[in-house]
Amino acid sequence: MKTFFVILSLLSLSRIDNCAGFKDIFRQEKIISYLHTELKDRRTVYLVNNKFCTINEQINKLKIVTVDEKTAILHKNYLKITSITETAKGKIISLDYPIEGACFTIQYDENNKITQVNIIEK
């Protein structure tokens, strides 16, 4: 029973670490400019439910709410994690932002800090 609790605790800590690093995405000026938070209907962004991180909070002017994909699509202003790739030096997260026809690729170092942000318009 103790082993199960330890494993569950480690998994929970990993998810917390992921969320802390993931929230930093919404502090990146390059991404914020694409989200157009100056528009009233863009001040809430819906994050499609995923295994990586659940966010339901306000970061600066932006409210982030994790919802199922069907609900996210109804709201139109949503982000979907399309891939998470572990690398020798950290990880790369790719997000799809359909309302702007863009894909964000965020590179993290081994300390879960963002090192690079790329935006690709489809």
N, CA and C atoms as an extended XYZ file, in Angstrom:
366
Properties=species:S:1:pos:R:3:atomname:S:1:resname:S:1:resid:I:1 pbc="F F F"
N         0.820       -1.196        0.000 N   MET     1
C         0.000        0.000        0.000 CA  MET     1
C         0.864        1.261        0.000 C   MET     1
N         1.966        1.253        0.757 N   LYS     2
C         2.859        2.406        0.788 CA  LYS     2
C         3.470        2.674       -0.583 C   LYS     2
N         3.829        1.606       -1.288 N   THR     3
C         4.418        1.745       -2.613 CA  THR     3
C         3.445        2.446       -3.547 C   THR     3
N         2.186        2.040       -3.509 N   PHE     4
C         1.155        2.641       -4.349 CA  PHE     4
C         1.038        4.131       -4.056 C   PHE     4
N         1.022        4.500       -2.776 N   PHE     5
C         0.904        5.903       -2.380 CA  PHE     5
C         2.095        6.722       -2.868 C   PHE     5
N         3.295        6.167       -2.760 N   VAL     6
C         4.499        6.867       -3.203 CA  VAL     6
C         4.455        7.104       -4.709 C   VAL     6
N         4.082        6.087       -5.466 N   ILE     7
C         3.988        6.215       -6.928 CA  ILE     7
C         2.933        7.250       -7.287 C   ILE     7
N         1.777        7.180       -6.635 N   LEU     8
C         0.707        8.143       -6.895 CA  LEU     8
C         1.169        9.558       -6.559 C   LEU     8
N         1.897        9.723       -5.465 N   SER     9
C         2.410       11.038       -5.081 CA  SER     9
C         3.407       11.563       -6.103 C   SER     9
N         4.292       10.707       -6.598 N   LEU    10
C         5.264       11.115       -7.599 CA  LEU    10
C         4.573       11.531       -8.890 C   LEU    10
N         3.546       10.793       -9.278 N   LEU    11
C         2.790       11.148      -10.484 CA  LEU    11
C         2.101       12.495      -10.299 C   LEU    11
N         1.566       12.744       -9.125 N   SER    12
C         0.911       14.012       -8.851 CA  SER    12
C         1.913       15.155       -8.889 C   SER    12
N         3.100       14.960       -8.322 N   LEU    13
C         4.134       15.993       -8.354 CA  LEU    13
C         4.550       16.298       -9.783 C   LEU    13
N         4.669       15.266      -10.603 N   SER    14
C         5.034       15.462      -12.007 CA  SER    14
C         3.985       16.321      -12.703 C   SER    14
N         2.721       16.050      -12.435 N   ARG    15
C         1.636       16.823      -13.048 CA  ARG    15
C         1.683       18.273      -12.568 C   ARG    15
N         1.988       18.492      -11.286 N   ILE    16
C         2.105       19.847      -10.755 CA  ILE    16
C         3.256       20.572      -11.441 C   ILE    16
N         4.417       19.923      -11.578 N   ASP    17
C         5.561       20.521      -12.258 CA  ASP    17
C         5.194       20.878      -13.698 C   ASP    17
N         4.481       19.976      -14.369 N   ASN    18
C         4.052       20.235      -15.741 CA  ASN    18
C         3.184       21.483      -15.802 C   ASN    18
N         2.245       21.603      -14.870 N   CYS    19
C         1.337       22.751      -14.870 CA  CYS    19
C         2.086       24.051      -14.623 C   CYS    19
N         3.034       24.040      -13.717 N   ALA    20
C         3.805       25.252      -13.423 CA  ALA    20
C         4.526       25.719      -14.684 C   ALA    20
N         5.188       24.819      -15.363 N   GLY    21
C         5.879       25.164      -16.605 CA  GLY    21
C         4.920       25.528      -17.714 C   GLY    21
N         3.801       24.835      -17.762 N   PHE    22
C         2.805       25.081      -18.815 CA  PHE    22
C         2.183       26.465      -18.659 C   PHE    22
N         1.919       26.879      -17.429 N   LYS    23
C         1.326       28.200      -17.179 CA  LYS    23
C         2.224       29.316      -17.693 C   LYS    23
N         3.523       29.079      -17.721 N   ASP    24
C         4.455       30.092      -18.222 CA  ASP    24
C         4.200       30.433      -19.687 C   ASP    24
N         3.569       29.523      -20.410 N   ILE    25
C         3.220       29.790      -21.811 CA  ILE    25
C         2.361       31.058      -21.889 C   ILE    25
N         1.468       31.216      -20.924 N   PHE    26
C         0.528       32.335      -20.947 CA  PHE    26
C         1.138       33.632      -20.401 C   PHE    26
N         2.438       33.598      -20.171 N   ARG    27
C         3.181       34.803      -19.789 CA  ARG    27
C         4.150       35.221      -20.905 C   ARG    27
N         4.146       34.463      -21.997 N   GLN    28
C         5.024       34.755      -23.133 CA  GLN    28
C         4.371       35.790      -24.038 C   GLN    28
N         5.007       36.941      -24.174 N   GLU    29
C         4.456       38.041      -24.963 CA  GLU    29
C         4.155       37.618      -26.403 C   GLU    29
N         5.024       36.796      -26.963 N   LYS    30
C         4.844       36.336      -28.337 CA  LYS    30
C         3.519       35.574      -28.505 C   LYS    30
N         3.162       34.783      -27.508 N   ILE    31
C         1.905       34.018      -27.556 CA  ILE    31
C         0.719       34.902      -27.198 C   ILE    31
N         0.873       35.726      -26.172 N   ILE    32
C        -0.219       36.611      -25.757 CA  ILE    32
C        -0.687       37.484      -26.921 C   ILE    32
N         0.248       37.953      -27.743 N   SER    33
C        -0.143       38.792      -28.873 CA  SER    33
C        -1.044       38.026      -29.850 C   SER    33
N        -0.843       36.722      -29.999 N   TYR    34
C        -1.697       35.904      -30.866 CA  TYR    34
C        -3.060       35.629      -30.242 C   TYR    34
N        -3.129       35.627      -28.928 N   LEU    35
C        -4.390       35.344      -28.247 CA  LEU    35
C        -5.341       36.543      -28.273 C   LEU    35
N        -4.829       37.717      -28.578 N   HIS    36
C        -5.628       38.944      -28.685 CA  HIS    36
C        -6.520       39.176      -27.468 C   HIS    36
N        -5.888       39.239      -26.304 N   THR    37
C        -6.643       39.446      -25.063 CA  THR    37
C        -7.277       40.832      -24.975 C   THR    37
N        -6.934       41.726      -25.903 N   GLU    38
C        -7.577       43.042      -25.915 CA  GLU    38
C        -9.039       42.935      -26.369 C   GLU    38
N        -9.391       41.824      -27.034 N   LEU    39
C       -10.773       41.574      -27.453 CA  LEU    39
C       -11.523       40.876      -26.318 C   LEU    39
N       -12.682       41.380      -25.981 N   LYS    40
C       -13.448       40.860      -24.845 CA  LYS    40
C       -13.714       39.352      -24.950 C   LYS    40
N       -14.080       38.875      -26.144 N   ASP    41
C       -14.411       37.459      -26.298 CA  ASP    41
C       -13.177       36.552      -26.332 C   ASP    41
N       -11.985       37.143      -26.253 N   ARG    42
C       -10.752       36.358      -26.245 CA  ARG    42
C       -10.084       36.342      -24.865 C   ARG    42
N       -10.730       36.905      -23.875 N   ARG    43
C       -10.126       36.955      -22.537 CA  ARG    43
C       -10.251       35.650      -21.775 C   ARG    43
N       -11.020       34.732      -22.328 N   THR    44
C       -11.071       33.367      -21.796 CA  THR    44
C       -10.622       32.440      -22.906 C   THR    44
N        -9.617       31.642      -22.613 N   VAL    45
C        -9.172       30.638      -23.578 CA  VAL    45
C        -9.461       29.268      -22.966 C   VAL    45
N        -9.984       28.387      -23.794 N   TYR    46
C       -10.356       27.051      -23.352 CA  TYR    46
C        -9.255       26.077      -23.761 C   TYR    46
N        -8.748       25.354      -22.795 N   LEU    47
C        -7.713       24.356      -23.027 CA  LEU    47
C        -8.382       22.995      -23.076 C   LEU    47
N        -8.182       22.282      -24.170 N   VAL    48
C        -8.782       20.951      -24.301 CA  VAL    48
C        -8.175       20.033      -23.245 C   VAL    48
N        -9.047       19.316      -22.544 N   ASN    49
C        -8.635       18.391      -21.491 CA  ASN    49
C        -7.528       17.462      -21.991 C   ASN    49
N        -6.523       17.252      -21.153 N   ASN    50
C        -5.364       16.447      -21.527 CA  ASN    50
C        -4.766       15.798      -20.292 C   ASN    50
N        -3.825       14.885      -20.487 N   LYS    51
C        -3.185       14.180      -19.370 CA  LYS    51
C        -2.027       14.971      -18.778 C   LYS    51
N        -1.621       16.028      -19.453 N   PHE    52
C        -0.437       16.781      -19.073 CA  PHE    52
C        -0.714       17.774      -17.947 C   PHE    52
N        -1.783       18.548      -18.084 N   CYS    53
C        -2.038       19.623      -17.127 CA  CYS    53
C        -3.482       20.093      -17.204 C   CYS    53
N        -4.062       20.396      -16.052 N   THR    54
C        -5.388       20.985      -15.973 CA  THR    54
C        -5.238       22.367      -15.354 C   THR    54
N        -5.717       23.385      -16.054 N   ILE    55
C        -5.632       24.759      -15.558 CA  ILE    55
C        -7.031       25.351      -15.525 C   ILE    55
N        -7.371       25.939      -14.404 N   ASN    56
C        -8.614       26.681      -14.261 CA  ASN    56
C        -8.303       27.904      -13.409 C   ASN    56
N        -7.717       28.916      -14.026 N   GLU    57
C        -7.330       30.100      -13.276 CA  GLU    57
C        -7.080       31.290      -14.181 C   GLU    57
N        -6.891       32.419      -13.552 N   GLN    58
C        -6.612       33.672      -14.248 CA  GLN    58
C        -5.103       33.910      -14.225 C   GLN    58
N        -4.529       34.196      -15.387 N   ILE    59
C        -3.128       34.575      -15.495 CA  ILE    59
C        -3.105       35.905      -16.233 C   ILE    59
N        -2.748       36.946      -15.497 N   ASN    60
C        -2.818       38.314      -16.007 CA  ASN    60
C        -4.243       38.608      -16.467 C   ASN    60
N        -4.447       39.048      -17.702 N   LYS    61
C        -5.801       39.373      -18.189 CA  LYS    61
C        -6.536       38.153      -18.729 C   LYS    61
N        -5.867       37.020      -18.770 N   LEU    62
C        -6.397       35.835      -19.439 CA  LEU    62
C        -6.915       34.801      -18.447 C   LEU    62
N        -8.130       34.352      -18.682 N   LYS    63
C        -8.693       33.269      -17.883 CA  LYS    63
C        -8.533       31.988      -18.698 C   LYS    63
N        -7.944       30.960      -18.096 N   ILE    64
C        -7.744       29.680      -18.775 CA  ILE    64
C        -8.632       28.648      -18.096 C   ILE    64
N        -9.405       27.950      -18.904 N   VAL    65
C       -10.343       26.952      -18.392 CA  VAL    65
C       -10.137       25.658      -19.166 C   VAL    65
N        -9.914       24.563      -18.447 N   THR    66
C        -9.770       23.255      -19.087 CA  THR    66
C       -11.150       22.621      -19.228 C   THR    66
N       -11.477       22.221      -20.453 N   VAL    67
C       -12.784       21.628      -20.749 CA  VAL    67
C       -12.602       20.465      -21.727 C   VAL    67
N       -13.669       19.703      -21.923 N   ASP    68
C       -13.599       18.630      -22.917 CA  ASP    68
C       -13.562       19.254      -24.312 C   ASP    68
N       -13.134       18.465      -25.294 N   GLU    69
C       -12.918       18.994      -26.646 CA  GLU    69
C       -14.194       19.537      -27.282 C   GLU    69
N       -15.296       18.867      -27.078 N   LYS    70
C       -16.564       19.308      -27.666 CA  LYS    70
C       -16.950       20.702      -27.157 C   LYS    70
N       -16.793       20.931      -25.871 N   THR    71
C       -17.090       22.238      -25.282 CA  THR    71
C       -16.127       23.292      -25.802 C   THR    71
N       -14.845       22.942      -25.896 N   ALA    72
C       -13.831       23.878      -26.389 CA  ALA    72
C       -14.172       24.339      -27.803 C   ALA    72
N       -14.532       23.417      -28.660 N   ILE    73
C       -14.850       23.750      -30.056 CA  ILE    73
C       -16.059       24.679      -30.137 C   ILE    73
N       -17.026       24.480      -29.266 N   LEU    74
C       -18.207       25.360      -29.241 CA  LEU    74
C       -17.819       26.806      -28.906 C   LEU    74
N       -16.827       26.974      -28.055 N   HIS    75
C       -16.388       28.317      -27.658 CA  HIS    75
C       -15.448       28.960      -28.681 C   HIS    75
N       -14.877       28.184      -29.552 N   LYS    76
C       -13.991       28.612      -30.653 CA  LYS    76
C       -12.614       29.108      -30.212 C   LYS    76
N       -12.504       29.802      -29.088 N   ASN    77
C       -11.213       30.324      -28.638 CA  ASN    77
C       -10.548       29.284      -27.730 C   ASN    77
N        -9.935       28.293      -28.378 N   TYR    78
C        -9.355       27.208      -27.587 CA  TYR    78
C        -7.978       26.805      -28.087 C   TYR    78
N        -7.264       26.148      -27.193 N   LEU    79
C        -5.957       25.571      -27.483 CA  LEU    79
C        -6.025       24.072      -27.262 C   LEU    79
N        -5.318       23.348      -28.104 N   LYS    80
C        -5.263       21.891      -27.956 CA  LYS    80
C        -3.799       21.452      -28.030 C   LYS    80
N        -3.383       20.687      -27.031 N   ILE    81
C        -2.030       20.135      -27.068 CA  ILE    81
C        -2.012       19.054      -28.138 C   ILE    81
N        -1.139       19.208      -29.129 N   THR    82
C        -1.065       18.218      -30.204 CA  THR    82
C         0.082       17.245      -30.008 C   THR    82
N         1.117       17.678      -29.272 N   SER    83
C         2.199       16.736      -28.972 CA  SER    83
C         3.058       17.248      -27.823 C   SER    83
N         3.639       16.287      -27.127 N   ILE    84
C         4.622       16.555      -26.083 CA  ILE    84
C         5.770       15.602      -26.351 C   ILE    84
N         6.927       16.162      -26.619 N   THR    85
C         8.093       15.347      -26.947 CA  THR    85
C         9.182       15.568      -25.906 C   THR    85
N         9.586       14.485      -25.265 N   GLU    86
C        10.701       14.554      -24.311 CA  GLU    86
C        11.998       14.515      -25.111 C   GLU    86
N        12.930       15.396      -24.756 N   THR    87
C        14.224       15.427      -25.422 CA  THR    87
C        15.322       15.251      -24.373 C   THR    87
N        16.544       15.104      -24.823 N   ALA    88
C        17.668       14.972      -23.897 CA  ALA    88
C        17.848       16.248      -23.069 C   ALA    88
N        17.403       17.363      -23.606 N   LYS    89
C        17.597       18.643      -22.925 CA  LYS    89
C        16.312       19.232      -22.348 C   LYS    89
N        15.227       18.486      -22.341 N   GLY    90
C        13.958       18.995      -21.811 CA  GLY    90
C        12.771       18.414      -22.540 C   GLY    90
N        11.879       19.289      -23.020 N   LYS    91
C        10.703       18.823      -23.762 CA  LYS    91
C        10.230       19.907      -24.710 C   LYS    91
N         9.414       19.481      -25.659 N   ILE    92
C         8.798       20.379      -26.628 CA  ILE    92
C         7.298       20.119      -26.607 C   ILE    92
N         6.537       21.189      -26.438 N   ILE    93
C         5.078       21.086      -26.444 CA  ILE    93
C         4.561       21.822      -27.671 C   ILE    93
N         3.665       21.188      -28.402 N   SER    94
C         3.023       21.823      -29.548 CA  SER    94
C         1.548       22.017      -29.239 C   SER    94
N         1.066       23.211      -29.514 N   LEU    95
C        -0.327       23.576      -29.285 CA  LEU    95
C        -0.951       24.062      -30.583 C   LEU    95
N        -2.169       23.653      -30.827 N   ASP    96
C        -2.920       24.117      -31.975 CA  ASP    96
C        -3.862       25.223      -31.510 C   ASP    96
N        -3.900       26.337      -32.240 N   TYR    97
C        -4.788       27.458      -31.932 CA  TYR    97
C        -5.621       27.756      -33.183 C   TYR    97
N        -6.691       26.981      -33.391 N   PRO    98
C        -7.457       27.036      -34.637 CA  PRO    98
C        -8.059       28.398      -34.986 C   PRO    98
N        -8.481       29.179      -34.022 N   ILE    99
C        -9.146       30.450      -34.323 CA  ILE    99
C        -8.222       31.403      -35.090 C   ILE    99
N        -6.916       31.267      -34.890 N   GLU   100
C        -5.929       32.088      -35.609 CA  GLU   100
C        -5.202       31.279      -36.683 C   GLU   100
N        -5.511       29.990      -36.777 N   GLY   101
C        -4.825       29.146      -37.750 CA  GLY   101
C        -3.340       29.036      -37.460 C   GLY   101
N        -3.012       28.885      -36.189 N   ALA   102
C        -1.607       28.865      -35.788 CA  ALA   102
C        -1.279       27.649      -34.930 C   ALA   102
N        -0.014       27.303      -34.945 N   CYS   103
C         0.512       26.241      -34.086 CA  CYS   103
C         1.664       26.849      -33.287 C   CYS   103
N         1.633       26.697      -31.976 N   PHE   104
C         2.699       27.170      -31.105 CA  PHE   104
C         3.582       25.993      -30.729 C   PHE   104
N         4.873       26.164      -30.856 N   THR   105
C         5.828       25.142      -30.428 CA  THR   105
C         6.696       25.773      -29.343 C   THR   105
N         6.636       25.195      -28.157 N   ILE   106
C         7.334       25.753      -27.005 CA  ILE   106
C         8.394       24.763      -26.547 C   ILE   106
N         9.618       25.232      -26.467 N   GLN   107
C        10.738       24.387      -26.053 CA  GLN   107
C        11.095       24.711      -24.609 C   GLN   107
N        11.288       23.663      -23.802 N   TYR   108
C        11.653       23.792      -22.394 CA  TYR   108
C        13.021       23.163      -22.162 C   TYR   108
N        13.742       23.702      -21.175 N   ASP   109
C        15.001       23.066      -20.785 CA  ASP   109
C        14.733       22.014      -19.708 C   ASP   109
N        15.793       21.418      -19.187 N   GLU   110
C        15.650       20.354      -18.185 CA  GLU   110
C        15.101       20.869      -16.859 C   GLU   110
N        15.088       22.185      -16.654 N   ASN   111
C        14.531       22.784      -15.432 CA  ASN   111
C        13.098       23.274      -15.625 C   ASN   111
N        12.487       22.870      -16.728 N   ASN   112
C        11.097       23.213      -17.041 CA  ASN   112
C        10.905       24.706      -17.310 C   ASN   112
N        11.940       25.366      -17.824 N   LYS   113
C        11.886       26.775      -18.182 CA  LYS   113
C        11.800       26.896      -19.704 C   LYS   113
N        10.991       27.810      -20.168 N   ILE   114
C        10.831       28.022      -21.603 CA  ILE   114
C        12.098       28.649      -22.171 C   ILE   114
N        12.615       28.033      -23.232 N   THR   115
C        13.828       28.540      -23.873 CA  THR   115
C        13.542       29.107      -25.265 C   THR   115
N        12.457       28.641      -25.887 N   GLN   116
C        12.152       29.095      -27.237 CA  GLN   116
C        10.667       28.944      -27.534 C   GLN   116
N        10.111       29.913      -28.248 N   VAL   117
C         8.708       29.871      -28.683 CA  VAL   117
C         8.691       30.111      -30.186 C   VAL   117
N         8.072       29.196      -30.910 N   ASN   118
C         7.888       29.368      -32.357 CA  ASN   118
C         6.409       29.342      -32.671 C   ASN   118
N         6.008       30.212      -33.585 N   ILE   119
C         4.621       30.249      -34.021 CA  ILE   119
C         4.585       30.010      -35.512 C   ILE   119
N         3.829       29.007      -35.897 N   ILE   120
C         3.714       28.641      -37.303 CA  ILE   120
C         2.272       28.884      -37.733 C   ILE   120
N         2.101       29.697      -38.761 N   GLU   121
C         0.763       29.938      -39.299 CA  GLU   121
C         0.464       28.901      -40.355 C   GLU   121
N        -0.705       28.321      -40.269 N   LYS   122
C        -1.082       27.260      -41.216 CA  LYS   122
C        -1.572       27.848      -42.522 C   LYS   122
